[in-house]
Amino acid sequence: MAPVTSARRWSMTGGMVFGRYRGDEPTESPAIPAPSQVVLPVGIPSPDLLVREGDSVCAGQPLVPPSRILPRHFHLASVSGTVAAFIPHGKGMRAPVSVVLNRSPGDEHCGERFAMPSDPEAARQVLVRSGAVHGCPPDAARWLLQPRAAPVTALLVACFASGPLEPRRLRLAACESSHLREGLALWRSAVGGSPVVLMVAEDEAAAWRAMGAGPGETTVHPCPRRYPAEHPQMLASRHLRHDLPGGSLPLDRGLLVIDLLAVCAAGQVAATGEALRETTVDLVGQGAVRPVTLRARIGTRAADLFKRFVVDPPPLFVGGGLLAGERLGPESPVLPHQGTIVALRAPTRRFLSFMSPAVRRPSWTRAALSSFLPPRSLEARAEVGGELRPCISCGACEEVCPRGISPSHLARLAEGGFVEEMIQYGIDRCIECGLCSYVCPSKIELMAALRRGIEAVAREQVA
């Protein structure tokens, strides 16, 4: 199988438009009282933390030594109170432990105050020590945490989302307009004054230009609203007008890619001088009574935050995007990088279910009776009658893949453990967008197989 040429890949003939499956825009932001208890996943074992059970803490106080901060594991107290307990394994989070904090009545910020920095290194330190680093994509967070970070020639800001049920980032920018300019200024300082490029959806470009967000050299780059166009590697390819080679990162070309959520988090820090204690999250999906935007304390349990806004029985929560996100349990805390949480109704049995796909994941399906129905969003799972469906070699996964690889072929190689062949056929190009699993009529978990293949290749290269 000959690899697809770079010219065809970067033009993004793959991907998918989810215009029909967009959720209703949240129209209200109800006040949410601070919870009595928060859960903060940290990236190191409890003996290495700066606090012990029973200690008093104040909002903004570090819980982790500066040299042990890890992306997306919160290292600051988001409430003032006491350390109630340490929960091993982080309650479903990818962390060794979670710290449980009981909030005290006098819950005020009393940690370090941050002044607007005057040089790039100081700006990076503010973004790290304030907690704004945890609202960044992983690559950007690692760049902030590096002692000698690579130079950045341009800062790309993903200002749109194209996945199903994703609210418009333009609405978030309007709501956070007071923080938008401050956040862009802080990030511009961190990258040494390099140009800032707002990567926006084509249908919203005029509105972004009219908003005039950002000081200095800030430009607007329109992009098609085709999932996963907002992925860092896809945005970098569109900005450069050529595809990134397999395995390379935007930072290899001097591009730092962040999300609008990271800008708003930095804006809160710049405007208040306080460490990040709150985050904004949209609740959407059929499991929600209505779509709402909530500003909540970081570490609030999902069950506590959403209990007033979800249907009965309690729905399933997915954070980080419906296609490639992770399932959140009732105890899972709300963290700065999540942005949108989708509430899915619990599975139910259907009439003539043996003739149609069973219920498990949102999907476009061409199986069973669906060919007689108009295109619609269904839910399906891989097994029927206890057995996996075989691949029918329809090529649907190749048609939608934005990176020009063959997911079905690579999945078979991954299941067989053929490392050299996986490298040959470009498994390092996979960005784990989830579209291959989404369109597969046999409902094969292609993305899960590709992830196992990527991990196998990484282990082989380390060895």
PAPAPA-30199 format. One line per 10 residues: number of its first residue (from 1); their letters; for each residue x, y, z of N, C-alpha, C. Coordinates in steps of 0.001 Angstrom, whole numbers, plus 500000, padded with zeros to 6 digits. Layout:
N
NUM> a> X/Y/Z/X/Y/Z/X/Y/Z  ...
! end
This chain:
463
1> mapvtsarrw> 500856/498796/500000/500000/500000/500000/500884/501244/500000  500778/502042/498979/501619/503237/498874/501109/504324/499806  501993/505024/500512/501550/506113/501382/500952/507250/500579  500027/507977/501214/499386/509109/500554/500351/510283/500545  500336/511052/499498/501276/512172/499377/500935/513264/500362  501962/514036/500765/501757/515128/501718/500793/516170/501174  500848/516425/499884/499976/517455/499309/498510/517120/499527  498159/515830/499432/496766/515475/499635/496407/515479/501111  497363/515085/501965/497045/514995/503376/496743/516363/503983  497613/517322/503713/497433/518588/504421/496184/519313/503954
11> smtggmvfgr> 495661/518992/502745/494460/519663/502254/493213/519228/503009  493357/518230/503912/492275/517812/504789/491053/517359/504015  491251/516429/503097/490098/515814/502443/489386/514880/503406  490073/514438/504467/489436/513618/505488/488719/514477/506501  488340/513848/507607/487590/514560/508630/486098/514461/508380  485317/515152/509210/483862/515078/509088/483233/516376/509575  482147/516753/508926/481388/517940/509315/480209/517488/510174  480096/518054/511360/479046/517658/512296/477994/518753/512455  477732/519503/511403/476780/520591/511521/475406/520151/511980  474957/518962/511550/473628/518482/511924/473559/518045/513372
21> yrgdeptesp> 474728/517770/513972/474739/517183/515301/475267/518155/516351  475199/519424/516068/475639/520413/517037/474585/520542/518121  475038/520698/519353/474104/520861/520455/473579/522282/520530  472529/522456/521297/472001/523790/521541/473022/524601/522333  473129/525870/521995/474066/526733/522704/473550/527017/524118  474400/526913/525138/473975/527299/526490/473560/528762/526523  472451/529030/527163/471917/530394/527209/471904/530965/528621  472329/530203/529595/472337/530708/530959/473577/530235/531690  473944/530997/532715/475097/530671/533555/474674/530787/535012  473989/529777/535550/473510/529853/536929/474659/529893/537917
31> aipapsqvvl> 474405/530556/539043/475418/530656/540088/475564/529307/540790  476781/528866/540961/477071/527603/541620/477840/527898/542903  477282/527566/544067/478028/527806/545307/479255/526921/545393  480254/527405/546090/481469/526608/546260/481131/525326/547011  481692/524184/546597/481348/522911/547248/481973/522813/548632  481448/521913/549435/482021/521687/550763/483323/520912/550679  483552/520244/549546/484743/519414/549410/485168/519370/547944  486472/519407/547687/486991/519274/546328/487990/518122/546291  488169/517551/545076/489109/516450/544857/490100/516910/543802  491380/516924/544150/492413/517418/543242/493400/516304/542924
41> pvgipspdll> 493392/515764/541694/494375/514749/541321/495754/515377/541182  496758/514722/541744/498133/515207/541660/498982/514118/541027  500113/514502/540511/500908/513579/539706/501999/512844/540452  502052/512963/541793/503111/512300/542553/502486/511595/543749  503169/510614/544331/502619/509911/545496/502461/510839/546693  501563/510481/547594/501259/511343/548744/502468/511612/549645  503412/510677/549850/504567/511022/550713/505419/512159/550161  505343/512418/548851/506167/513465/548248/505471/514821/548212  504233/514915/548689/503499/516175/548675/503984/517103/549785  503564/518365/549702/503945/519368/550695/502974/519426/551858
51> vregdsvcag> 501894/518644/551817/500880/518669/552880/500633/517251/553372  500099/517157/554589/499733/515888/555193/498287/515943/555659  497702/514804/555899/496310/514741/556330/496126/515536/557620  495096/516399/557627/494811/517252/558774/495421/518630/558684  496328/518870/557733/496944/520193/557578/495927/521217/557105  496121/522464/557535/495327/523581/557026/495993/524108/555756  495163/524452/554768/495669/524999/553508/494866/526234/553163  495444/527081/552328/494724/528245/551840/494667/528188/550318  493645/528791/549744/493471/528779/548295/494685/529418/547624  495262/528707/546661/496455/529175/545984/497734/528636/546562
61> qplvppsril> 497658/527884/547650/498856/527312/548275/499339/526106/547484  500644/525990/547200/501146/524829/546470/500994/523542/547278  500602/522489/546603/500510/521162/547196/501664/520276/546746  502358/520675/545681/503394/519872/545036/504663/520703/544938  505840/520123/545170/507087/520887/544971/507193/521411/543542  507789/522589/543347/507863/523174/542002/508488/522259/540956  509441/521442/541354/510115/520568/540393/509292/519336/540034  508135/519102/540692/507346/517900/540477/505995/518199/539819  505795/519396/539304/504522/519754/538670/504394/519003/537349  503242/518398/537114/502967/517675/535882/501717/518227/535216
71> prhfhlasvs> 501656/518199/533873/500473/518737/533179/499192/518016/533602  498149/518782/533787/496791/518300/534043/496637/517561/535357  497617/517678/536238/497472/517213/537612/497594/518454/538488  496497/518902/539075/496480/520221/539692/497376/520257/540923  498192/521304/541032/499198/521367/542091/498932/522460/543114  497773/523113/543052/497445/524193/543977/496121/523904/544673  495997/524338/545916/494717/524237/546610/493724/525203/545971  492523/524706/545637/491504/525575/545045/490526/526101/546071  490642/525645/547317/489827/526162/548418/490729/526364/549630  490250/527149/550575/490913/527248/551882/490201/526316/552838
81> gtvaafiphg> 490969/525503/553554/490345/524530/554450/491377/523578/555007  491015/522292/555069/491901/521284/555636/492018/520088/554699  493133/519383/554809/493347/518165/554029/492578/517038/554714  491540/516542/554037/490685/515523/554640/491235/514122/554434  491762/513828/553239/492212/512464/552950/493014/512457/551663  493677/511342/551426/494346/511054/550164/493691/509813/549578  493268/509903/548317/492601/508787/547662/493581/508156/546683  493957/506893/546882/494875/506246/545937/494263/506155/544539  495120/506209/543531/494745/506038/542122/493864/507154/541583  493623/508194/542336/492991/509399/541803/491570/509241/541323
91> kgmrapvsvv> 490820/508240/541832/489417/508086/541458/489220/508099/539954  489901/507229/539262/489746/507140/537817/490640/508079/537036  491340/508991/537732/492240/509898/537044/493591/509206/536839  494352/509677/535842/495673/509111/535588/496680/509766/536522  496542/509511/537805/497411/510098/538805/497557/509103/539947  498718/509088/540644/498884/508160/541756/497913/508402/542904  497529/509655/543111/496713/509962/544281/495914/511235/544027  494795/511373/544718/494031/512623/544738/493996/513153/546161  494070/514462/546299/493990/515119/547595/492554/515616/547786  491940/515253/548893/490587/515693/549211/490684/516829/550224
101> lnrspgdehc> 490101/517987/549867/490160/519168/550727/488760/519541/551184  488586/519739/552497/487345/520264/553051/487427/521782/553073  486423/522444/552491/486423/523908/552439/486016/524482/553787  486690/525549/554197/486361/526231/555446/485456/527415/555151  484714/527934/556162/483826/529095/555928/484581/530323/555422  485791/530548/555934/486567/531701/555476/487390/531352/554258  486704/531050/553172/487359/530540/551964/487784/531695/551066  488955/532236/551317/489468/533346/550523/490855/533001/550002  491213/533627/548889/492541/533402/548319/493582/534056/549208  494590/533265/549620/495654/533828/550442/497022/533313/550012
111> gerfampsdp> 497081/532793/548792/498348/532313/548273/499155/533432/547635  500099/533044/546791/500987/534011/546143/500215/534908/545176  500540/536194/545194/499978/537148/544240/500951/537329/543084  500401/537425/541875/501244/537490/540683/501146/538865/540033  502311/539423/539734/502369/540687/538997/502573/540367/537519  502159/541318/536649/502325/541114/535211/503812/541059/534900  504319/539951/534322/505766/539788/534125/506294/540687/533018  507614/540905/533066/508240/541802/532088/509129/541066/531097  509355/539758/531281/510215/539012/530360/509617/537627/530152  510026/536923/529089/509422/535629/528754/509534/534583/529861
121> eaarqvlvrs> 510694/534469/530483/510874/533441/531513/509941/533705/532701  509807/534969/533096/508906/535301/534203/507457/535013/533828  507088/535280/532582/505720/534999/532145/505439/533507/532169  506394/532704/531711/506213/531257/531750/506055/530773/533180  506836/531334/534090/506735/530919/535490/505376/531284/536079  504832/532431/535693/503499/532812/536179/502456/531821/535672  502539/531436/534400/501584/530487/533836/501680/529129/534527  502880/528761/534950/503045/527477/535644/502582/527579/537083  503125/528537/537832/502849/528590/539274/501394/528944/539571  500727/529643/538652/499334/530038/538889/498339/528927/538609
131> gavhgcppda> 498783/527831/537975/497868/526761/537616/497312/526871/536218  497587/527978/535509/497092/528120/534139/497681/527061/533221  498805/526464/533588/499432/525419/532778/498505/524223/532596  497615/523975/533551/496748/522802/533475/495566/522992/532530  495385/524188/532010/494358/524424/531012/494887/524321/529595  496152/523895/529431/496801/523848/528113/496747/522446/527525  496861/522343/526200/497115/521034/525596/498432/520463/526129  498601/519138/526109/499805/518540/526708/501119/519085/526164  501219/519284/524827/502476/519767/524255/502820/521164/524768  501815/522042/524842/502056/523395/525341/502425/523375/526821
141> arwllqpraa> 501782/522489/527591/502108/522398/529014/503542/521931/529214  503966/520942/528430/505346/520470/528559/506338/521559/528168  505968/522379/527172/506854/523484/526786/507017/524464/527946  505921/524771/528643/506002/525690/529775/506872/525137/530902  506837/523810/531077/507533/523203/532203/508998/522914/531915  509443/523093/530670/510839/522834/530332/511732/523957/530845  512852/523623/531499/513770/524676/531971/514291/525554/530834  514628/524931/529703/515098/525691/528536/514210/525319/527354  513093/525988/527249/512120/525661/526206/512619/526106/524846  512184/525372/523817/512542/525729/522447/511924/527072/522072
151> pvtallvacf> 512596/527877/521236/512026/529169/520827/510764/528975/520003  509851/529927/520122/508556/529878/519428/508503/531010/518414  508186/530676/517169/508093/531696/516123/506672/532222/515949  505675/531442/516396/504275/531893/516304/503449/531126/517317  502462/531810/517885/501528/531214/518835/500187/531044/518133  499741/529793/517979/498460/529503/517345/497419/529243/518425  496284/529926/518334/495210/529781/519323/494010/529150/518640  493621/527946/519072/492444/527271/518519/491190/527917/519088  490487/528666/518241/489324/529450/518685/488003/528851/518216  488002/527590/517832/486757/526959/517406/486825/525484/517731
161> asgpleprrl> 485673/524836/517758/485570/523396/517944/484648/522856/516871  484956/521657/516369/484188/521118/515252/483554/519763/515563  483748/519260/516775/483185/517964/517127/481695/518048/517403  481022/516891/517481/479586/516894/517773/479317/517411/519182  478251/518210/519286/477776/518774/520557/478744/519772/521180  479709/520259/520418/480645/521253/520946/480065/522653/520771  479837/523402/521866/479372/524792/521739/480424/525648/521050  480012/526791/520584/480911/527673/519840/481853/528411/520782  483141/528391/520430/484134/529114/521221/483935/530631/521125  483290/531095/520056/483043/532525/519922/482181/533034/521074
171> rlaacesshl> 481216/532214/521495/480377/532592/522627/481207/532660/523903  482135/531709/524071/483019/531741/525233/483875/533003/525224  484382/533383/524044/485206/534589/523952/484406/535830/524333  483123/535876/523919/482282/537020/524278/482043/537071/525788  481815/535884/526396/481576/535839/527841/482838/536203/528623  484001/535830/528082/485262/536047/528783/486039/537221/528181  485334/538145/527531/486023/539219/526820/486918/540046/527741  486535/540173/529011/487355/540958/529933/488697/540295/530200  488766/538965/530027/490008/538236/530268/490764/537907/528994  490094/538057/527844/490703/537597/526601/491969/538369/526276
181> reglalwrsa> 491917/539682/526319/493083/540485/525962/494210/540294/526968  493868/540217/528275/494901/540007/529293/495584/538657/529107  494767/537630/528770/495340/536314/528566/496255/536264/527354  495848/536889/526247/496696/536921/525058/497987/537690/525322  497894/538772/526092/499097/539544/526411/500082/538726/527244  499564/537944/528201/500440/537129/529034/501103/536029/528207  500340/535392/527337/500914/534355/526483/501913/534950/525489  501608/536131/524951/502548/536771/524028/503869/537061/524730  503779/537489/525984/505005/537738/526746/505782/536448/526956  505056/535324/527182/505717/534042/527428/506471/533547/526200
191> vggspvvlmv> 505974/533856/525004/506646/533401/523775/507557/534479/523205  507885/535470/523998/508854/536473/523580/508351/537453/522548  507056/537740/522548/506506/538713/521612/506292/538184/520215  506317/536869/520029/506087/536294/518698/504659/536561/518236  504408/536518/516917/503054/536772/516407/502035/535773/516972  500825/536265/517160/499712/535442/517628/498740/535265/516464  498365/534028/516183/497442/533723/515094/496199/533070/515694  495055/533706/515521/493795/533139/515982/493259/532230/514886  493252/530941/515117/492741/529967/514159/491240/529831/514411  490429/530373/513517/488987/530486/513744/488238/529750/512639
201> aedeaaawra> 486982/529449/512886/486135/528832/511871/485811/529839/510777  485707/529344/509535/485465/530233/508399/484196/531056/508578  483146/530454/509145/481880/531171/509286/481899/532189/510416  483004/532237/511202/483097/533175/512315/484248/534167/512157  484940/534130/511017/486129/534963/510841/485803/536447/510955  484700/536869/510341/484342/538295/510384/484080/538752/511811  483405/537905/512603/483107/538276/513988/484384/538392/514813  485343/537495/514577/486604/537584/515311/487392/538828/514922  487383/539168/513639/488089/540384/513219/487447/541621/513828  486110/541627/513903/485418/542773/514490/485700/542893/515984
211> mgagpgettv> 485924/541743/516629/486193/541759/518070/487521/542438/518371  488490/542297/517440/489788/542951/517624/490519/542490/518857  490438/541197/519154/491054/540682/520372/492563/540614/520222  493248/541014/521268/494688/540815/521301/495481/542047/520920  496499/542371/521708/497381/543495/521377/498448/543066/520398  499125/544032/519807/500267/543732/518953/499875/543022/517681  500775/542183/517215/500601/541492/515939/499720/540260/516119  498426/540446/515945/497456/539352/516057/496689/539261/514751  496718/538088/514131/496019/537890/512862/494976/536794/513026  494039/536767/512078/492959/535786/512069/493155/534873/510869
221> hpcprrypae> 493171/533559/511100/493347/532580/510039/492092/531705/509977  491248/531857/508951/490027/531040/508853/490353/529576/508530  489584/528666/509128/489745/527229/508901/488373/526607/508675  488297/525517/507915/487018/524831/507742/486595/524177/509051  485291/524184/509302/484794/523548/510523/484601/522053/510238  485699/521368/510124/485690/519944/509789/486514/519209/510833  485884/518361/511596/486571/517644/512664/487647/516732/512085  488853/516705/512656/489368/517377/513858/490279/518551/513507  489745/519548/512812/490561/520658/512311/491257/521423/513424  490726/521382/514659/491315/522158/515754/492421/521400/516491
231> hpqmlasrhl> 492721/520174/516071/493819/519435/516693/495134/520166/516423  496046/520230/517400/497293/520988/517208/498052/520652/515928  498168/519374/515577/498911/519022/514366/498182/519465/513100  496847/519446/513129/496080/519895/511973/496181/521408/511824  496120/522133/512934/496250/523591/512865/497644/523994/512385  498659/523296/512866/500017/523604/512429/500175/523345/510934  499615/522240/510446/499695/521943/509014/499007/523017/508192  497851/523484/508656/497123/524509/507898/497878/525834/507923  498488/526170/509046/499245/527419/509124/500480/527361/508227  501167/526214/508209/502376/526070/507398/502083/525816/505928
241> rhdlpggslp> 500848/525384/505633/500421/525025/504276/501146/523793/503749  501604/522974/504657/502099/521651/504268/501989/520747/505490  501939/519452/505246/501691/518499/506308/502928/518312/507174  502699/518086/508488/503803/517738/509372/504182/516282/509143  505466/515974/509088/505869/514567/508931/505400/513739/510115  505258/512436/509885/504839/511555/510950/505773/511622/512141  505197/511727/513341/505998/511756/514552/506489/513127/514967  506393/514132/514102/506865/515470/514459/505751/516257/515132  506132/517255/515916/505193/518085/516659/505239/519510/516126  504171/520289/516351/504216/521692/515944/505426/522433/516496
251> ldrgllvidl> 505846/522090/517732/506991/522780/518320/508280/522508/517550  508320/521390/516824/509494/521116/515989/509632/522153/514879  508524/522813/514535/508543/523869/513519/508407/525257/514142  508580/525348/515452/508516/526649/516127/507123/527148/516406  506112/526269/516334/504718/526671/516551/504228/526138/517892  503699/527015/518720/503080/526612/519982/501573/526740/519806  500840/525642/520011/499386/525615/519798/498697/525489/521139  497795/526421/521434/497003/526377/522660/495536/526530/522300  494668/526298/523269/493236/526427/523089/492772/527735/523708  491595/528171/523294/491032/529392/523870/490860/529264/525380
261> lavcaagqva> 490630/528035/525874/490500/527819/527317/491778/528218/528041  492935/527931/527431/494206/528301/528048/494376/529816/528093  493881/530503/527072/493952/531968/527058/493084/532555/528162  491859/532036/528302/490945/532547/529328/491477/532277/530726  492102/531093/530927/492691/530791/532229/493809/531779/532555  494662/532055/531565/495736/533033/531777/495162/534419/532030  494040/534748/531357/493415/536049/531565/492897/536228/532977  492353/535161/533566/491910/535246/534959/493076/535565/535884  494204/534898/535640/495387/535133/536472/495884/536565/536301  495964/537023/535042/496481/538370/534783/495564/539446/535349
271> atgealrett> 494249/539221/535296/493298/540242/535754/493216/540324/537273  493352/539186/537961/493175/539173/539418/494483/539110/540190  495549/538617/539536/496796/538406/540248/496766/537204/541164  495715/536402/541084/495558/535248/541958/495739/533950/541184  496073/532895/541914/496167/531575/541307/494788/531137/540817  494787/530281/539822/493540/529811/539220/492793/528926/540226  491566/529331/540540/490736/528546/541454/489452/528083/540798  489021/528739/539730/487755/528420/539084/487993/528101/537616  487062/527368/537029/487098/527073/535608/485690/527122/535054  485583/527349/533743/484291/527400/533073/484073/526110/532309
281> vdlvgqgavr> 482892/525528/532445/482583/524269/531771/481168/524339/531216  480992/523853/529980/479669/523746/529361/479143/522334/529562  477895/522210/529985/477228/520914/530100/476197/520820/528982  476358/519835/528090/475477/519658/526944/475130/518178/526823  474276/517852/525862/473940/516460/525598/472532/516106/526038  472060/514927/525592/470700/514498/525892/470492/514199/527369  471563/513933/528096/471426/513669/529516/471282/514918/530357  471431/516100/529736/471269/517365/530459/469841/517873/530299  469270/518412/531360/467929/519003/531283/467934/520143/530288  468975/520920/530283/469167/522012/529330/470659/522313/529293
291> pvtlrarigt> 471161/522809/528183/472586/523159/528131/472872/524389/528974  473899/524313/529789/474236/525419/530684/475744/525620/530681  476150/526824/531012/477555/527152/531244/477730/527380/532733  478664/526680/533335/478867/526752/534776/480288/527189/535079  480436/528089/536023/481756/528446/536545/481866/527795/537921  482827/526906/538056/482905/526094/539260/484316/526080/539814  484421/525761/541094/485723/525571/541699/486409/524354/541078  487660/524495/540774/488441/523374/540257/488448/522263/541305  488158/521043/540866/488120/519906/541775/486736/519538/542244  485708/520298/541832/484334/519936/542196/483977/518608/541540
301> raadlfkrfv> 483369/517697/542303/482962/516415/541744/481877/516616/540699  481945/515805/539623/480958/515931/538554/479539/515739/539085  479346/514757/539962/478005/514489/540498/477481/515678/541293  478358/516347/542048/477935/517500/542846/477640/518710/541968  478443/518903/540931/478290/520086/540090/477056/520015/539209  476756/518830/538671/475718/518719/537646/474386/518169/538161  474266/517875/539444/473079/517159/539914/471789/517934/539671  471844/519255/539598/470637/520050/539354/470279/520128/537879  471176/519679/536993/470997/519958/535573/470940/518708/534704  470819/517525/535305/470799/516288/534525/469506/515528/534778
311> vdppplfvgg> 469184/514637/533834/467966/513850/533905/468152/512696/534888  467052/512035/535204/467073/510864/536058/466690/509642/535221  467408/508530/535225/468572/508237/536072/469802/509026/535656  470788/509124/536555/471986/509916/536244/472628/509466/534937  473036/510405/534099/473617/510061/532796/475086/509682/532907  475656/509323/531756/477092/509103/531646/477741/510413/531228  478886/510741/531829/479587/511978/531514/480837/511659/530697  481069/512459/529650/482272/512338/528834/482934/513706/528780  484193/513777/529177/484933/515035/529143/486014/515022/528093  486290/516190/527514/487356/516282/526519/486928/515964/525108
321> gllagerlgp> 485620/516063/524808/485137/515796/523453/484466/514451/523360  483357/514395/522628/482558/513185/522577/483268/512046/521855  484094/512354/520866/484713/511306/520060/485972/510723/520699  486823/511555/521219/488104/511089/521754/488257/511378/523236  487170/511777/523905/487243/512111/525319/487239/510888/526213  487283/511145/527519/487304/510087/528516/486023/510119/529329  485569/508924/529699/484392/508841/530551/484736/509318/531955  483876/510155/532517/484064/510666/533865/483095/509970/534806  483579/509525/535947/482706/508952/536953/482088/510038/537809  481118/509685/538655/480499/510691/539540/481508/511388/540442
331> espvlphqgt> 482599/510673/540801/483607/511245/541680/484689/512004/540922  484666/511962/539592/485710/512624/538818/485621/514132/538990  486743/514798/539252/486706/516248/539441/486715/517016/538128  486173/518206/538155/486189/519101/537005/487513/519864/537012  488227/519821/535866/489552/520414/535772/489589/521446/534644  490598/522335/534627/490582/523479/533699/490592/523118/532221  491119/521963/531825/491279/521674/530401/490044/521066/529763  488991/520756/530541/487889/519982/529984/486967/520814/529098  486579/521995/529523/485810/522891/528654/484374/522468/528448  484149/521355/527765/482812/520844/527489/482674/519437/528052
341> ivalraptrr> 481593/519187/528768/481284/517846/529262/479935/517447/528686  479895/516288/528034/478681/515786/527401/478021/514784/528334  476736/514980/528578/475955/514050/529381/475151/513154/528441  475398/511853/528495/474710/510889/527642/473693/510119/528471  472514/509900/527908/471501/509101/528603/471997/507673/528792  471560/507056/529866/471922/505669/530119/471325/504775/529028  472015/503689/528644/471516/502809/527581/470152/502215/527909  469321/502049/526882/468009/501422/527020/467832/500401/525909  466959/499424/526134/466690/498418/525116/465781/499003/524047  465900/498474/522826/465109/498964/521705/464272/497842/521114
351> flsfmspavr> 463166/498219/520487/462329/497272/519767/463119/496703/518585  463050/495372/518399/463790/494694/517334/465290/494981/517427  465808/495010/518651/467214/495360/518823/468146/494352/518166  467677/493090/517970/468538/492105/517333/468762/492415/515860  467932/493319/515264/468089/493672/513860/468813/495007/513680  469068/495700/514771/469750/496989/514692/470899/496981/515688  471843/497909/515577/472990/497889/516484/472557/498030/517931  473287/497377/518813/473026/497517/520240/473494/498877/520723  473236/499205/521973/473458/500562/522454/474781/500650/523203  475679/501512/522762/476915/501741/523488/477529/503109/523196
361> rpswtraals> 477807/503437/521932/478516/504679/521650/477822/505446/520529  477887/506810/520583/477310/507599/519498/477992/507244/518186  477236/507112/517107/477844/506673/515858/476963/506971/514664  477623/507108/513533/476956/506984/512242/477098/505524/511870  476043/504842/511536/476165/503430/511208/475486/503123/509889  476101/502219/509108/475507/501757/507864/475047/500309/507999  475027/499803/509218/474717/498401/509423/473211/498184/509567  472792/496911/509400/471420/496468/509644/470424/497327/508877  469391/497846/509548/468308/498545/508867/468611/500005/508571  469790/500491/508957/470032/501924/508848/470086/502402/507403
371> sflpprslea> 470320/501499/506439/470372/501939/505047/469010/502430/504563  467937/502063/505268/466603/502513/504884/466210/503807/505587  467097/504298/506475/466782/505482/507270/467619/506655/506785  467150/507880/507012/467996/509046/506692/469197/509078/507626  470286/509774/507239/471436/509873/508124/471032/510415/509484  471459/509756/510535/471076/510167/511880/472151/509710/512869  472117/510279/514029/473052/509892/515065/472466/508726/515847  473147/507581/515828/472709/506398/516552/473749/506040/517605  473469/505003/518358/474446/504484/519288/474627/503006/519000  475865/502559/518944/476119/501170/518595/477327/500662/519348
381> raevggelrp> 477440/499327/519429/478615/498741/520044/479142/497628/519151  480302/497124/519490/480984/496216/518575/480357/494834/518546  479859/494317/519685/479460/492929/519718/477967/492759/519439  477618/491748/518688/476232/491368/518425/476144/489870/518666  475252/489440/519558/475176/488022/519868/476438/487490/520515  477202/488373/521172/478401/487947/521884/479638/487835/521033  479574/488118/519737/480738/487988/518877/481066/489329/518216  482355/489554/517981/482781/490762/517290/482398/490691/515817  481982/491809/515261/481720/491859/513826/483043/491939/513073  483143/491295/511946/484386/491359/511174/484466/492644/510354
391> ciscgaceev> 485701/493033/510001/485909/494150/509081/485393/493760/507697  484624/494637/507067/484083/494348/505740/484854/495078/504640  485997/495689/505015/486874/496366/504045/486118/497400/503218  485271/498183/503895/484479/499187/503178/485273/500452/502884  486354/500688/503626/487169/501883/503415/486645/503142/504063  485566/503040/504883/485005/504238/505515/486015/504918/506426  486820/504129/507147/487794/504723/508064/488873/505488/507308  489256/504996/506135/490256/505702/505337/489698/507001/504759  488411/506997/504405/487800/508194/503816/487808/509363/504785  487577/509097/506068/487457/510201/507026/488759/510518/507729
401> cprgispshl> 489773/509632/507636/491011/509868/508380/491678/511157/507900  491872/512139/508786/492478/513410/508358/493988/513319/508155  494600/512205/508539/496044/512070/508421/496458/511136/507299  495490/510636/506520/495813/509874/505334/496394/508499/505589  496025/507865/506703/496491/506509/506973/495319/505539/506843  495600/504252/506935/494564/503226/506853/494345/502636/508243  493366/503142/508998/493168/502661/510370/492887/501167/510463  492093/500608/509538/491766/499188/509630/493013/498323/509434  493862/498701/508483/495088/497940/508239/496032/498052/509434  496177/499257/509963/497058/499450/511115/496523/498744/512348
411> arlaeggfve> 495187/498689/512494/494609/497991/513644/494946/496507/513595  494893/495917/512393/495254/494504/512270/496735/494299/512589  497575/495213/512137/498997/495112/512461/499229/495260/513967  498476/496165/514590/498623/496371/516032/498206/495128/516808  497108/494510/516396/496661/493299/517083/497681/492173/516928  498405/492147/515813/499416/491126/515600/500775/491471/516162  500959/492713/516638/502225/493129/517219/503329/493349/516204  502969/493719/514967/503972/493923/513918/504493/495364/513981  505510/495587/514802/505990/496947/515070/506596/497586/513825  507469/496901/513134/508123/497491/511965/507100/497850/510896
421> emiqygidrc> 506113/496995/510701/505083/497285/509697/504229/498477/510106  503938/498605/511406/503164/499759/511870/503920/501056/511601  505220/501040/511831/506029/502229/511540/506024/502509/510042  506153/501460/509243/506184/501613/507780/504909/502251/507256  503761/501868/507814/502486/502386/507327/501993/503603/508106  502864/504236/508878/502592/505568/509412/501715/505639/510632  501854/504703/511583/501022/504782/512781/501363/506012/513613  502604/506550/513427/502970/507744/514183/502223/508986/513700  501505/508869/512586/500717/510005/512100/499358/510103/512807  498942/509041/513471/497616/509014/514108/497541/510079/515201
431> iecglcsyvc> 496456/510853/515221/496243/511866/516248/495127/511469/517207  494647/510222/517099/493651/509672/518026/492388/510524/518062  491898/510919/516887/490684/511732/516828/489421/510903/517029  489488/509593/516774/488347/508725/517003/487388/508583/515844  487650/509239/514719/486707/509177/513596/486608/507778/513002  487709/507019/513020/487666/505683/512428/486688/504790/513179  486708/504827/514510/485744/504055/515290/484333/504571/515088  484209/505871/514894/482892/506492/514771/482162/506031/513520  482859/505943/512394/482180/505624/511133/482183/504139/510813  482937/503349/511550/483048/501928/511218/481685/501239/511303
441> pskielmaal> 481171/500674/510203/479855/500024/510253/479867/498749/511090  481040/498136/511264/481136/496947/512105/481372/497291/513569  481534/498587/513852/481741/499074/515211/482969/498454/515867  484017/498265/515077/485298/497795/515603/485975/498960/516323  486538/498696/517491/487203/499751/518262/488585/500031/517670  488578/500693/516515/489834/500930/515798/490763/501853/516577  490222/502915/517167/491086/503855/517870/491771/503187/519058  491055/502303/519768/491667/501600/520892/492814/500714/520404  492608/500038/519257/493669/499199/518700/494871/500042/518274  494603/501209/517673/495702/502082/517256/496477/502598/518462
451> rrgieavare> 495767/502925/519547/496467/503369/520751/497397/502284/521273  496920/501036/521256/497788/499935/521699/498989/499804/520776  498784/500015/519467/499896/499965/518529/500898/501077/518769  500406/502292/519035/501299/503431/519309/502128/503155/520556  501489/502585/521595/502221/502257/522820/503271/501179/522561  502930/500181/521716/503891/499124/521403/505098/499679/520653  504861/500587/519713/505965/501216/518985/506843/502026/519928  506210/502770/520853/506980/503575/521796/507853/502686/522693  507298/501566/523155/508088/500650/523994/509268/500075/523211  509044/499726/521948/510107/499163/521135/511214/500179/520896
461> qva> 510827/501443/520674/511836/502477/520415/512645/502797/521651  512009/502737/522830/512745/502974/524075/513728/501853/524330  513270/500612/524074/514144/499459/524289/515333/499475/523328
! end
